[in-house]
Amino acid sequence: MRLTFKIQDQDNWLWSAAEKAGMPIFIVAANQLPALDRVAERHPGLKIVIDHMAIPRRTKDEQAFAHMDMLLTLAKRANVAVKTSSIPSYTTDSYPYRRLHGHLRRVFDAFGTKRMFWGTDLSKMPCTYRQAITVFTEELPWLGADDKTWIMRRGICEWLGWPLP
């Protein structure tokens, strides 16, 4: 289930119900990471995926990544993962988006290959679908073959309990 709404500080029936049902929550959490951290702490059995690395809409470059320290603190929660969807749309840089590589490395170092998922949103991408893929598969030299397998497909399948193709 993917959600976009204001996360309340008090407990919410949704978190408990999703945790009990074993339903992962994908959430757009820009500017809401402290509240999401409290939810993750209260519901350790609830799998949460932060969409778009919690980057605020319509931001680019350093403004887009000003929240990174807070995002990385959520790596301490084993029930939280990050989706790197639409990452090229958050920079004024062009392919291969070198300004993004350091931010992606920080997420990789904090969350690891099993909780960092590749994603795209073609509706706002400034590049081709192929380039959105090759940013990860060809342009990040610190990713090994096994890392790429996890980030590009295996991690999300395992997180959701889906069989690998």
C-alpha positions in Angstrom: 0.0 0.0 0.0 1.4 3.4 -0.9 0.3 6.4 1.2 0.6 10.2 1.0 -0.7 12.0 4.0 0.4 13.9 7.2 1.7 11.5 9.7 0.3 12.2 13.1 2.3 11.9 16.3 -0.3 9.9 18.1 -0.7 6.2 17.2 -3.0 5.5 14.3 -5.2 2.5 13.6 -3.6 2.1 10.2 -0.1 1.3 11.5 -1.5 -1.4 13.8 -3.7 -2.9 11.2 -1.0 -3.0 8.5 1.4 -4.5 11.0 -1.1 -7.1 12.1 -1.9 -7.9 8.4 1.7 -8.1 7.4 1.1 -5.4 4.8 4.1 -3.2 3.9 3.5 0.5 3.7 5.2 2.6 1.0 5.0 6.3 2.1 5.9 9.7 0.7 7.4 11.1 3.9 9.1 14.4 2.9 9.4 16.6 5.9 7.9 13.9 8.1 10.8 11.7 9.0 10.8 12.3 12.8 7.1 11.2 13.0 7.8 8.3 10.7 10.7 7.3 13.0 8.3 7.2 15.9 5.9 5.0 13.9 8.7 2.6 13.0 9.8 2.4 16.6 6.2 1.7 17.9 5.5 -0.9 15.2 8.7 -3.0 14.7 6.7 -5.6 12.8 5.5 -3.1 10.2 7.6 -2.9 7.0 7.9 0.7 5.9 9.4 1.8 2.6 10.2 5.5 2.2 9.5 6.6 -1.3 11.7 9.0 -3.3 14.3 9.0 -0.4 11.9 11.4 1.4 13.0 14.2 -1.0 10.6 17.1 -0.9 8.7 17.7 -4.2 10.0 20.3 -6.6 13.5 20.5 -5.0 16.8 20.0 -6.6 20.4 19.5 -5.7 21.5 20.5 -2.1 18.0 21.7 -1.2 16.6 18.3 -2.2 19.1 16.5 0.1 19.1 18.8 3.1 17.3 16.1 5.1 19.7 13.3 4.5 21.1 13.2 8.0 17.6 12.6 9.4 16.8 10.0 6.7 20.0 8.1 7.5 19.0 7.9 11.2 16.1 5.7 10.2 18.5 3.1 9.1 18.7 2.0 12.7 15.1 0.7 12.3 15.3 -2.8 10.8 11.7 -2.4 9.5 12.5 0.7 7.4 13.8 0.6 3.8 14.3 3.4 1.2 13.3 3.5 -2.4 15.5 5.6 -4.7 12.7 6.3 -7.1 12.9 9.3 -9.5 16.4 10.2 -8.2 17.5 11.9 -11.5 14.6 14.3 -11.2 16.1 15.9 -8.1 19.1 17.4 -9.7 20.0 20.0 -12.3 22.9 17.7 -13.3 22.7 15.6 -16.5 23.3 11.9 -17.0 25.2 10.2 -15.4 24.1 12.5 -12.5 27.4 12.6 -10.6 26.0 15.1 -8.1 23.7 12.3 -6.9 26.3 9.6 -6.5 27.5 10.8 -3.0 23.9 10.9 -1.7 23.2 7.4 -3.1 26.4 6.1 -1.5 25.3 7.5 1.9 22.0 5.7 1.6 23.8 2.5 0.6 26.2 2.7 3.5 23.4 3.3 6.0 20.7 0.9 4.7 22.7 -1.6 2.8 21.8 -3.5 -0.3 18.8 -5.3 1.3 17.0 -2.2 2.3 17.8 0.2 -0.6 15.5 -0.3 -3.6 15.8 1.1 -7.1 12.7 2.7 -8.6 11.5 5.1 -11.2 8.7 7.4 -11.9 8.7 8.0 -15.7 6.1 10.8 -15.4 8.8 13.2 -14.1 12.1 11.7 -15.2 14.5 13.9 -17.1 16.0 10.9 -18.8 15.2 7.7 -20.6 14.1 4.6 -18.7 17.4 2.9 -19.8 19.4 5.8 -18.3 17.4 5.6 -15.0 18.6 1.9 -14.9 22.2 2.4 -16.0 22.8 5.2 -13.4 22.7 2.2 -10.9 24.0 -0.6 -13.1 26.9 1.2 -14.8 27.6 4.5 -13.2 28.1 3.7 -9.5 31.5 1.9 -9.5 31.3 1.1 -5.7 28.3 -1.2 -6.4 29.3 -4.8 -6.9 27.4 -7.3 -9.0 25.7 -8.7 -5.9 24.8 -5.2 -4.6 23.1 -4.4 -8.0 21.1 -7.7 -7.9 19.7 -6.7 -4.5 19.1 -3.1 -5.2 17.6 -3.6 -8.7 15.2 -6.5 -7.9 16.0 -9.0 -5.2 15.7 -6.6 -2.2 12.2 -5.4 -3.0 11.0 -9.0 -3.8 12.4 -10.3 -0.5 11.0 -7.3 1.4 7.5 -7.9 0.0 7.8 -11.7 0.2 7.5 -12.1 -3.6 9.2 -14.9 -5.4 12.1 -13.9 -7.6 11.4 -14.2 -11.4 
